């Protein structure tokens, strides 16, 4: 067989083993080799060691280079991490990157790495950062903008210390569960924020607020008092609690908005303009706002107001919003209806319609049929 043909067969076999999650020993199975001889008597499958030491690393290197090249052109990314344990009790961390390209949502599994340290928030963040650096991903593409606000840059650290302590201590989990049952609170675990994960700061603070009565009760338990004093967790003050309360009330609409537009199978572009309008109203600074709330509002809206400002993007968003039946009571400009009419006619006629005449017709009343 020509060398090029042999390489093609090797690549196909490697994809079969890797993507099908088949054991490497498959290539040395008598039945597998008999099948290969039947399909192509001139092809000799590789040995198990050649597959694992040469073919798979070679293919991985090519695919990794392709992923790095593709992600360099992506302006914004989201990542998710999944910690899991094998049947042999080995712990692994899998990091996946999510992004949009040419109007479709894509995802790539960057790495599955064995982890031998305790899975605290700091360790997970360090592992994720190492993987992102390996794939030449700039952290600025994914770190939440909220962390650049001076008023909340250091404040959540005291709450994070409480969360970290409760997650590390086995006795605290037992005591906390008892207090949750006595107070009739949901038996939820704490959430530790990760800077590269969307909304994780909000989720950590929101869960902290939900469990705050149980935290106070647990702090008075004799089984935890010494440990709490040792770790100086009593540094949490009433001011921190009030800031947490204001933060949750302020950011819940942003969290809800993220959920509304974070959909893989359904189009959500038609919701962006109405959502931005609501967010502008919500994040407008008012006279009664505290300095803490006002500073967050200013920074958040300063960032959001710079999104989707290009003329072609604005035109597209106005068109998809006009076509969204949930917003048919919303005012739509005549220019938007004219563009939609023109596109509809061009789609039906294959673009052969007299383009000069389409602009003379007026659009139907808002909500009507084009």
Secondary structure, 3 states (H helix, E strand, C coil): CCHHHHHHHHHHHHHHHHHCCCCHHHHHCHHHHHHHHHHCCCCCCCCHHHHHHHHHHHHHHHHHHHHHHHHHCCCCCEEEEEEEECCCCCEEEEEEEEEEECCEEEEEEEEEEECCCCCCHHHHHHHHHHHHHHCCCCHHHCCCHHHHCHHHCCCHHHHHHHHHHHHHCHHHHHHHHHHHHHHCCCCCCCCCCCCCCCCHHHHHHHHHHHCHHHHHHHHCCHHHHHHHHHCCHHHCCHHHHHHHHHHHHHHHHHHHHHHHHCCCCCCCHHHHHHHHHHHHHHCCCCCCCCHHHHHHHHHHHHHHCCCCCCHHHHHHHHHHHHHCHHHCCCCCCHHHHHHHHHHHHHHHHCCCCCHHHHCCCCCCCCCCCC
